[in-house]
Amino acid sequence: MTASQTTQSDDVQQLAQLARAVTTLRHQVAQRIVGQEDVVDGILTAILAGGHALLIGVPGLAKTLMVQTVAEALNLSFNRIQFTPDLMPSDITGTEIIEEDLTTGRRGFRFVQGPVFAHVVLADEINRTPPKTQAALLQAMQEHQVTAAGETYRLPEPFFVLATQNPIEQEGTYPLPEAQLDRFMLELRVNYPTREQEEAIVEQTTGSRLVKVETVLDADTLRAMQALVRRIPVSRGLIRAAVQLARMTRPLEPDAPAYMKEYVDWGAGPRASQYLVLGAKARAALAGRPMADLDDVRSVAQQVLRHRVVTNFAAEAAERNSESLVTELLQGKDWSR
């Protein structure tokens, strides 16, 4: 057996191990979170692909508990940052303090790490803080490092930012600029539970039962799984389809549909093409499949594209939004030929 065949055989075994771990992880999360399977799968997709996710949902839908439970099941360090109008960048990244050596009497500066130094960072209500503070996450999200007082500090690996937003309360909020939205691989919508699910939630949370979440993976194993996802092969046709799908959201592109040219100011950039392929690979890995296909691209396309498509006044007048435009685009066949 050649070295290449040995590597492929090892990857197949690791994919099977990953699929089993994902099944166990879903079960662990389901002990605390009733329903929301699509959101949990979206979080796992972002984590395996090494991306970040933005969770949109009204208060009380267990977004924080969901993220905390996933971090606990993966045995990752977890910090929650409550974003408020008076939050400062140093409250996120950390700050230097003057420290005196009791032996010598000398004083010096020491950097105290902020809450961003964790494997999983929950940026709760991220749009409640001014852009100056929102921008404190940009370097961390892109480069997995923080620069303070001229020194650069590496963040722990793996590193993920999972941010939440409340879609119904806009007073006193600061909409995320497009540059920061583009840093998020996926936008996940957390919807109301069904009647049966809500009854189960009430039954579970009004009693004395305590749920202990068991560890499924750890940081080192998760890094290996991320590397495995990167090695999943994709066809040249899938890459062309992903690029075409992203480019068709841009109104100045010749291949863009008429409704995109009419209702969109700015379409998705190259990060969307990258995340469509990475998301497809992660979806294949979640299912234990050794190769991604167009259905995997289609399954993540809405989550990848809807927060990257900037609509105009004509869209508002016609009661169209980015989600409906992306849905119409996916229903067409031009992007997948």
FISE-756792 format. One record per residue (C-alpha): residue number from 1; residue in three letters; x, y, z. Coordinates in Angstrom, 2 decimals, decimal comma. Layout:
<rs>
+-----+-----+---------+---------+---------+
|   i |  aa |       u |       v |       w |
+-----+-----+---------+---------+---------+
| NUM | ALA |       X |       Y |       Z |
...
+-----+-----+---------+---------+---------+
</rs>
This chain:
<rs>
+-----+-----+---------+---------+---------+
|   i |  aa |       u |       v |       w |
+-----+-----+---------+---------+---------+
|   1 | MET |    0,00 |    0,00 |    0,00 |
|   2 | THR |    1,37 |    3,40 |   -1,00 |
|   3 | ALA |    1,71 |    6,36 |    1,36 |
|   4 | SER |   -1,17 |    8,10 |   -0,42 |
|   5 | GLN |   -3,44 |    5,07 |   -0,02 |
|   6 | THR |   -2,47 |    4,80 |    3,65 |
|   7 | THR |   -3,37 |    8,47 |    4,20 |
|   8 | GLN |   -6,72 |    8,01 |    2,46 |
|   9 | SER |   -7,47 |    4,94 |    4,57 |
|  10 | ASP |   -6,61 |    6,85 |    7,75 |
|  11 | ASP |   -8,85 |    9,74 |    6,65 |
|  12 | VAL |  -11,78 |    7,38 |    6,07 |
|  13 | GLN |  -11,33 |    5,97 |    9,58 |
|  14 | GLN |  -11,11 |    9,46 |   11,05 |
|  15 | LEU |  -14,25 |   10,51 |    9,17 |
|  16 | ALA |  -16,11 |    7,57 |   10,68 |
|  17 | GLN |  -14,80 |    8,57 |   14,11 |
|  18 | LEU |  -15,91 |   12,17 |   13,50 |
|  19 | ALA |  -19,41 |   11,09 |   12,45 |
|  20 | ARG |  -19,76 |    9,01 |   15,63 |
|  21 | ALA |  -18,50 |   11,91 |   17,74 |
|  22 | VAL |  -20,99 |   14,28 |   16,10 |
|  23 | THR |  -23,86 |   11,88 |   16,82 |
|  24 | THR |  -22,79 |   11,70 |   20,48 |
|  25 | LEU |  -22,35 |   15,47 |   20,63 |
|  26 | ARG |  -25,85 |   16,07 |   19,25 |
|  27 | HIS |  -27,21 |   13,74 |   21,93 |
|  28 | GLN |  -25,35 |   15,59 |   24,68 |
|  29 | VAL |  -26,60 |   18,99 |   23,48 |
|  30 | ALA |  -30,16 |   17,66 |   23,13 |
|  31 | GLN |  -30,19 |   16,87 |   26,86 |
|  32 | ARG |  -30,21 |   20,61 |   27,53 |
|  33 | ILE |  -31,50 |   22,13 |   24,29 |
|  34 | VAL |  -34,87 |   21,02 |   22,97 |
|  35 | GLY |  -35,06 |   21,26 |   19,17 |
|  36 | GLN |  -32,88 |   23,74 |   17,28 |
|  37 | GLU |  -31,09 |   20,87 |   15,51 |
|  38 | ASP |  -30,36 |   23,01 |   12,43 |
|  39 | VAL |  -28,73 |   25,71 |   14,57 |
|  40 | VAL |  -26,59 |   23,14 |   16,41 |
|  41 | ASP |  -25,50 |   21,66 |   13,07 |
|  42 | GLY |  -24,69 |   25,19 |   11,87 |
|  43 | ILE |  -22,48 |   25,80 |   14,91 |
|  44 | LEU |  -20,73 |   22,48 |   14,36 |
|  45 | THR |  -20,26 |   23,30 |   10,67 |
|  46 | ALA |  -18,60 |   26,61 |   11,54 |
|  47 | ILE |  -16,41 |   25,00 |   14,21 |
|  48 | LEU |  -15,20 |   22,19 |   11,92 |
|  49 | ALA |  -14,51 |   24,67 |    9,13 |
|  50 | GLY |  -12,63 |   26,99 |   11,48 |
|  51 | GLY |  -15,11 |   29,84 |   11,02 |
|  52 | HIS |  -17,27 |   32,06 |   13,21 |
|  53 | ALA |  -21,06 |   32,22 |   13,44 |
|  54 | LEU |  -23,64 |   34,93 |   14,08 |
|  55 | LEU |  -26,82 |   33,77 |   15,85 |
|  56 | ILE |  -29,94 |   35,86 |   15,23 |
|  57 | GLY |  -32,90 |   35,32 |   17,53 |
|  58 | VAL |  -35,21 |   36,92 |   20,07 |
|  59 | PRO |  -34,38 |   36,68 |   23,79 |
|  60 | GLY |  -35,16 |   33,47 |   25,65 |
|  61 | LEU |  -34,33 |   30,94 |   22,93 |
|  62 | ALA |  -31,31 |   29,49 |   24,80 |
|  63 | LYS |  -28,67 |   30,86 |   22,43 |
|  64 | THR |  -26,17 |   31,38 |   25,25 |
|  65 | LEU |  -26,90 |   27,97 |   26,79 |
|  66 | MET |  -26,54 |   26,32 |   23,39 |
|  67 | VAL |  -23,07 |   27,79 |   22,80 |
|  68 | GLN |  -21,97 |   27,05 |   26,35 |
|  69 | THR |  -23,19 |   23,44 |   26,08 |
|  70 | VAL |  -21,31 |   22,86 |   22,81 |
|  71 | ALA |  -18,12 |   24,29 |   24,36 |
|  72 | GLU |  -18,57 |   22,07 |   27,41 |
|  73 | ALA |  -19,10 |   18,94 |   25,30 |
|  74 | LEU |  -15,95 |   19,77 |   23,32 |
|  75 | ASN |  -13,99 |   20,43 |   26,54 |
|  76 | LEU |  -13,07 |   23,94 |   25,34 |
|  77 | SER |  -12,57 |   27,05 |   27,46 |
|  78 | PHE |  -15,53 |   29,40 |   27,23 |
|  79 | ASN |  -15,95 |   33,11 |   27,93 |
|  80 | ARG |  -19,05 |   35,24 |   27,54 |
|  81 | ILE |  -18,76 |   38,98 |   26,82 |
|  82 | GLN |  -21,92 |   41,00 |   27,40 |
|  83 | PHE |  -21,70 |   43,84 |   24,89 |
|  84 | THR |  -22,99 |   47,16 |   26,27 |
|  85 | PRO |  -22,72 |   50,80 |   25,07 |
|  86 | ASP |  -19,99 |   51,57 |   27,64 |
|  87 | LEU |  -17,82 |   48,54 |   26,83 |
|  88 | MET |  -14,26 |   49,48 |   25,84 |
|  89 | PRO |  -11,89 |   47,59 |   23,48 |
|  90 | SER |   -9,54 |   46,81 |   26,38 |
|  91 | ASP |  -12,46 |   45,15 |   28,19 |
|  92 | ILE |  -12,33 |   42,55 |   25,40 |
|  93 | THR |   -8,68 |   42,20 |   24,46 |
|  94 | GLY |   -7,06 |   42,95 |   27,82 |
|  95 | THR |   -4,96 |   45,76 |   29,25 |
|  96 | GLU |   -1,55 |   46,51 |   30,71 |
|  97 | ILE |   -1,29 |   47,19 |   34,41 |
|  98 | ILE |    1,57 |   48,56 |   36,49 |
|  99 | GLU |    2,93 |   45,90 |   38,79 |
| 100 | GLU |    5,50 |   46,32 |   41,56 |
| 101 | ASP |    8,04 |   43,64 |   42,40 |
| 102 | LEU |    7,88 |   43,37 |   46,21 |
| 103 | THR |   11,44 |   42,06 |   46,35 |
| 104 | THR |   13,22 |   44,74 |   44,32 |
| 105 | GLY |   10,67 |   47,52 |   44,49 |
| 106 | ARG |   10,82 |   47,92 |   40,71 |
| 107 | ARG |    7,69 |   48,66 |   38,75 |
| 108 | GLY |    6,84 |   47,33 |   35,33 |
| 109 | PHE |    3,95 |   46,72 |   32,98 |
| 110 | ARG |    2,19 |   43,37 |   32,79 |
| 111 | PHE |   -0,46 |   42,45 |   30,22 |
| 112 | VAL |   -3,65 |   41,04 |   31,70 |
| 113 | GLN |   -5,53 |   38,96 |   29,16 |
| 114 | GLY |   -9,13 |   39,86 |   28,42 |
| 115 | PRO |  -12,05 |   37,47 |   27,92 |
| 116 | VAL |  -11,22 |   37,05 |   24,23 |
| 117 | PHE |   -8,47 |   34,64 |   25,32 |
| 118 | ALA |  -10,62 |   31,49 |   25,24 |
| 119 | HIS |  -11,37 |   28,75 |   22,74 |
| 120 | VAL |  -15,02 |   29,77 |   22,44 |
| 121 | VAL |  -16,01 |   33,42 |   22,88 |
| 122 | LEU |  -19,70 |   34,30 |   23,06 |
| 123 | ALA |  -20,18 |   37,92 |   21,99 |
| 124 | ASP |  -23,64 |   38,45 |   23,47 |
| 125 | GLU |  -25,73 |   41,15 |   21,76 |
| 126 | ILE |  -22,73 |   42,26 |   19,74 |
| 127 | ASN |  -24,63 |   45,15 |   18,14 |
| 128 | ARG |  -25,16 |   46,90 |   21,49 |
| 129 | THR |  -21,64 |   48,35 |   21,60 |
| 130 | PRO |  -20,17 |   51,17 |   19,45 |
| 131 | PRO |  -18,11 |   50,37 |   16,31 |
| 132 | LYS |  -14,83 |   51,17 |   18,10 |
| 133 | THR |  -15,42 |   48,31 |   20,50 |
| 134 | GLN |  -16,89 |   46,01 |   17,86 |
| 135 | ALA |  -13,67 |   46,47 |   15,89 |
| 136 | ALA |  -11,66 |   45,02 |   18,80 |
| 137 | LEU |  -12,75 |   41,59 |   17,56 |
| 138 | LEU |  -11,65 |   42,08 |   13,94 |
| 139 | GLN |   -8,00 |   41,09 |   14,37 |
| 140 | ALA |   -8,91 |   38,26 |   16,73 |
| 141 | MET |  -11,44 |   36,80 |   14,29 |
| 142 | GLN |   -9,22 |   37,07 |   11,24 |
| 143 | GLU |   -5,73 |   36,40 |   12,58 |
| 144 | HIS |   -6,40 |   34,61 |   15,88 |
| 145 | GLN |   -4,17 |   37,08 |   17,71 |
| 146 | VAL |   -4,42 |   40,34 |   19,64 |
| 147 | THR |   -2,09 |   43,35 |   19,53 |
| 148 | ALA |   -1,84 |   45,53 |   22,64 |
| 149 | ALA |    0,78 |   48,18 |   23,45 |
| 150 | GLY |    2,89 |   47,07 |   20,50 |
| 151 | GLU |    2,96 |   43,40 |   21,52 |
| 152 | THR |    1,13 |   40,62 |   19,72 |
| 153 | TYR |   -0,38 |   37,74 |   21,67 |
| 154 | ARG |   -1,63 |   34,50 |   20,13 |
| 155 | LEU |   -5,09 |   33,28 |   21,03 |
| 156 | PRO |   -5,69 |   29,66 |   22,03 |
| 157 | GLU |   -6,41 |   27,22 |   19,22 |
| 158 | PRO |   -8,99 |   26,34 |   18,14 |
| 159 | PHE |  -10,62 |   29,78 |   18,42 |
| 160 | PHE |  -14,22 |   30,68 |   17,58 |
| 161 | VAL |  -16,41 |   33,72 |   18,01 |
| 162 | LEU |  -20,12 |   32,97 |   18,28 |
| 163 | ALA |  -22,06 |   36,24 |   18,42 |
| 164 | THR |  -25,74 |   36,87 |   19,11 |
| 165 | GLN |  -28,10 |   39,60 |   17,97 |
| 166 | ASN |  -31,68 |   40,45 |   18,89 |
| 167 | PRO |  -33,57 |   41,18 |   15,64 |
| 168 | ILE |  -36,59 |   42,92 |   17,19 |
| 169 | GLU |  -34,98 |   45,62 |   19,34 |
| 170 | GLN |  -32,98 |   48,20 |   17,38 |
| 171 | GLU |  -33,08 |   51,24 |   19,70 |
| 172 | GLY |  -29,65 |   51,96 |   21,14 |
| 173 | THR |  -27,88 |   49,47 |   18,89 |
| 174 | TYR |  -25,07 |   49,83 |   16,37 |
| 175 | PRO |  -25,49 |   47,68 |   13,23 |
| 176 | LEU |  -22,39 |   45,68 |   12,41 |
| 177 | PRO |  -20,50 |   47,13 |    9,43 |
| 178 | GLU |  -20,26 |   44,93 |    6,34 |
| 179 | ALA |  -16,54 |   44,37 |    6,93 |
| 180 | GLN |  -17,27 |   42,75 |   10,28 |
| 181 | LEU |  -20,30 |   40,81 |    9,06 |
| 182 | ASP |  -18,04 |   39,34 |    6,39 |
| 183 | ARG |  -15,83 |   37,86 |    9,13 |
| 184 | PHE |  -18,68 |   35,58 |   10,17 |
| 185 | MET |  -18,78 |   32,39 |    8,15 |
| 186 | LEU |  -22,48 |   31,70 |    8,85 |
| 187 | GLU |  -25,54 |   33,61 |    9,94 |
| 188 | LEU |  -27,81 |   31,24 |   11,86 |
| 189 | ARG |  -31,47 |   32,01 |   12,60 |
| 190 | VAL |  -32,75 |   30,77 |   15,95 |
| 191 | ASN |  -36,54 |   30,43 |   15,65 |
| 192 | TYR |  -39,33 |   29,87 |   18,17 |
| 193 | PRO |  -39,85 |   26,24 |   19,25 |
| 194 | THR |  -42,93 |   24,27 |   18,26 |
| 195 | ARG |  -45,74 |   23,80 |   20,78 |
| 196 | GLU |  -44,50 |   20,29 |   21,66 |
| 197 | GLN |  -40,92 |   21,52 |   22,02 |
| 198 | GLU |  -41,98 |   24,44 |   24,22 |
| 199 | GLU |  -43,94 |   22,09 |   26,49 |
| 200 | ALA |  -40,83 |   19,91 |   26,79 |
| 201 | ILE |  -38,70 |   22,99 |   27,56 |
| 202 | VAL |  -41,05 |   24,09 |   30,33 |
| 203 | GLU |  -41,18 |   20,58 |   31,80 |
| 204 | GLN |  -37,38 |   20,24 |   31,83 |
| 205 | THR |  -36,57 |   23,69 |   33,17 |
| 206 | THR |  -39,14 |   23,97 |   35,96 |
| 207 | GLY |  -38,11 |   20,82 |   37,80 |
| 208 | SER |  -35,11 |   19,83 |   39,88 |
| 209 | ARG |  -33,36 |   17,71 |   37,25 |
| 210 | LEU |  -29,73 |   18,71 |   36,59 |
| 211 | VAL |  -28,13 |   17,66 |   33,32 |
| 212 | LYS |  -24,42 |   16,93 |   33,20 |
| 213 | VAL |  -22,87 |   17,16 |   29,74 |
| 214 | GLU |  -20,16 |   14,60 |   29,03 |
| 215 | THR |  -17,01 |   15,46 |   27,08 |
| 216 | VAL |  -17,04 |   14,18 |   23,51 |
| 217 | LEU |  -13,87 |   15,70 |   22,02 |
| 218 | ASP |  -11,03 |   17,93 |   23,20 |
| 219 | ALA |   -9,04 |   20,79 |   21,69 |
| 220 | ASP |   -6,28 |   18,61 |   20,20 |
| 221 | THR |   -8,74 |   16,16 |   18,64 |
| 222 | LEU |  -10,83 |   19,03 |   17,29 |
| 223 | ARG |   -7,78 |   20,58 |   15,60 |
| 224 | ALA |   -7,11 |   17,23 |   13,96 |
| 225 | MET |  -10,73 |   17,11 |   12,79 |
| 226 | GLN |  -10,42 |   20,61 |   11,33 |
| 227 | ALA |   -7,34 |   19,50 |    9,39 |
| 228 | LEU |   -9,28 |   16,45 |    8,20 |
| 229 | VAL |  -12,10 |   18,67 |    6,90 |
| 230 | ARG |   -9,56 |   20,67 |    4,91 |
| 231 | ARG |   -8,32 |   17,44 |    3,29 |
| 232 | ILE |  -11,77 |   16,38 |    2,07 |
| 233 | PRO |  -11,59 |   16,51 |   -1,73 |
| 234 | VAL |  -13,97 |   18,52 |   -3,89 |
| 235 | SER |  -14,36 |   18,45 |   -7,65 |
| 236 | ARG |  -13,38 |   21,29 |   -9,91 |
| 237 | GLY |  -17,04 |   21,55 |  -10,87 |
| 238 | LEU |  -18,07 |   22,13 |   -7,24 |
| 239 | ILE |  -15,53 |   24,95 |   -6,90 |
| 240 | ARG |  -16,82 |   26,53 |  -10,11 |
| 241 | ALA |  -20,40 |   26,25 |   -8,86 |
| 242 | ALA |  -19,55 |   27,84 |   -5,49 |
| 243 | VAL |  -17,72 |   30,73 |   -7,16 |
| 244 | GLN |  -20,53 |   31,21 |   -9,67 |
| 245 | LEU |  -23,13 |   31,24 |   -6,90 |
| 246 | ALA |  -21,27 |   33,97 |   -4,99 |
| 247 | ARG |  -20,62 |   36,02 |   -8,13 |
| 248 | MET |  -24,29 |   35,91 |   -9,15 |
| 249 | THR |  -25,15 |   37,94 |   -6,05 |
| 250 | ARG |  -23,11 |   40,89 |   -7,39 |
| 251 | PRO |  -25,28 |   43,32 |   -9,38 |
| 252 | LEU |  -22,47 |   44,39 |  -11,72 |
| 253 | GLU |  -21,70 |   40,83 |  -12,84 |
| 254 | PRO |  -22,94 |   40,00 |  -16,37 |
| 255 | ASP |  -24,30 |   36,65 |  -15,13 |
| 256 | ALA |  -26,25 |   38,19 |  -12,23 |
| 257 | PRO |  -30,04 |   37,68 |  -12,51 |
| 258 | ALA |  -32,22 |   40,70 |  -13,19 |
| 259 | TYR |  -33,65 |   40,72 |   -9,66 |
| 260 | MET |  -30,13 |   40,89 |   -8,18 |
| 261 | LYS |  -29,28 |   43,85 |  -10,39 |
| 262 | GLU |  -32,50 |   45,57 |   -9,37 |
| 263 | TYR |  -32,55 |   44,95 |   -5,63 |
| 264 | VAL |  -28,89 |   44,58 |   -4,54 |
| 265 | ASP |  -26,29 |   47,27 |   -3,95 |
| 266 | TRP |  -23,41 |   44,96 |   -2,98 |
| 267 | GLY |  -23,07 |   41,22 |   -3,33 |
| 268 | ALA |  -20,98 |   38,61 |   -1,56 |
| 269 | GLY |  -17,19 |   38,83 |   -1,78 |
| 270 | PRO |  -14,55 |   36,12 |   -2,24 |
| 271 | ARG |  -14,87 |   34,99 |    1,40 |
| 272 | ALA |  -18,32 |   33,71 |    0,49 |
| 273 | SER |  -16,85 |   31,46 |   -2,21 |
| 274 | GLN |  -14,30 |   30,11 |    0,26 |
| 275 | TYR |  -16,88 |   29,50 |    2,97 |
| 276 | LEU |  -19,28 |   27,81 |    0,55 |
| 277 | VAL |  -16,59 |   25,22 |   -0,21 |
| 278 | LEU |  -15,40 |   24,90 |    3,40 |
| 279 | GLY |  -19,00 |   24,64 |    4,60 |
| 280 | ALA |  -19,69 |   21,93 |    2,05 |
| 281 | LYS |  -16,63 |   20,01 |    3,26 |
| 282 | ALA |  -17,73 |   20,36 |    6,88 |
| 283 | ARG |  -21,27 |   19,14 |    6,03 |
| 284 | ALA |  -19,81 |   16,10 |    4,30 |
| 285 | ALA |  -17,61 |   15,43 |    7,34 |
| 286 | LEU |  -20,59 |   15,71 |    9,71 |
| 287 | ALA |  -22,28 |   12,96 |    7,70 |
| 288 | GLY |  -19,11 |   10,86 |    7,53 |
| 289 | ARG |  -18,86 |   11,19 |    3,75 |
| 290 | PRO |  -15,38 |   11,32 |    2,15 |
| 291 | MET |  -16,31 |   13,85 |   -0,55 |
| 292 | ALA |  -18,49 |   16,98 |   -0,71 |
| 293 | ASP |  -21,10 |   17,54 |   -3,41 |
| 294 | LEU |  -23,45 |   20,25 |   -4,69 |
| 295 | ASP |  -26,13 |   19,36 |   -2,14 |
| 296 | ASP |  -23,63 |   20,24 |    0,59 |
| 297 | VAL |  -23,05 |   23,63 |   -1,04 |
| 298 | ARG |  -26,80 |   24,16 |   -1,27 |
| 299 | SER |  -27,27 |   23,25 |    2,41 |
| 300 | VAL |  -24,95 |   26,03 |    3,63 |
| 301 | ALA |  -25,55 |   28,63 |    0,89 |
| 302 | GLN |  -28,33 |   30,54 |    2,64 |
| 303 | GLN |  -26,36 |   30,77 |    5,89 |
| 304 | VAL |  -23,22 |   31,89 |    4,06 |
| 305 | LEU |  -24,78 |   34,44 |    1,70 |
| 306 | ARG |  -27,74 |   36,18 |    3,34 |
| 307 | HIS |  -25,70 |   38,48 |    5,61 |
| 308 | ARG |  -23,33 |   39,34 |    2,76 |
| 309 | VAL |  -25,98 |   40,57 |    0,31 |
| 310 | VAL |  -26,74 |   44,27 |    0,85 |
| 311 | THR |  -30,15 |   45,23 |   -0,53 |
| 312 | ASN |  -31,27 |   48,72 |   -1,64 |
| 313 | PHE |  -34,36 |   50,92 |   -1,30 |
| 314 | ALA |  -36,03 |   49,26 |   -4,27 |
| 315 | ALA |  -35,89 |   45,94 |   -2,41 |
| 316 | GLU |  -37,43 |   47,53 |    0,67 |
| 317 | ALA |  -40,23 |   49,03 |   -1,43 |
| 318 | ALA |  -40,87 |   45,65 |   -3,05 |
| 319 | GLU |  -40,71 |   43,90 |    0,35 |
| 320 | ARG |  -37,74 |   41,80 |   -0,71 |
| 321 | ASN |  -34,85 |   40,94 |    1,57 |
| 322 | SER |  -31,52 |   39,21 |    1,12 |
| 323 | GLU |  -32,89 |   35,86 |    2,29 |
| 324 | SER |  -35,67 |   35,78 |   -0,31 |
| 325 | LEU |  -33,23 |   36,83 |   -3,04 |
| 326 | VAL |  -30,77 |   34,07 |   -2,12 |
| 327 | THR |  -33,64 |   31,55 |   -2,01 |
| 328 | GLU |  -34,67 |   32,53 |   -5,52 |
| 329 | LEU |  -31,07 |   32,28 |   -6,67 |
| 330 | LEU |  -30,72 |   28,77 |   -5,25 |
| 331 | GLN |  -33,91 |   27,64 |   -6,97 |
| 332 | GLY |  -32,37 |   28,47 |  -10,34 |
| 333 | LYS |  -30,04 |   26,12 |  -12,17 |
| 334 | ASP |  -27,58 |   28,61 |  -13,69 |
| 335 | TRP |  -25,11 |   28,46 |  -10,81 |
| 336 | SER |  -24,81 |   24,66 |  -10,66 |
| 337 | ARG |  -24,25 |   23,86 |  -14,32 |
+-----+-----+---------+---------+---------+
</rs>
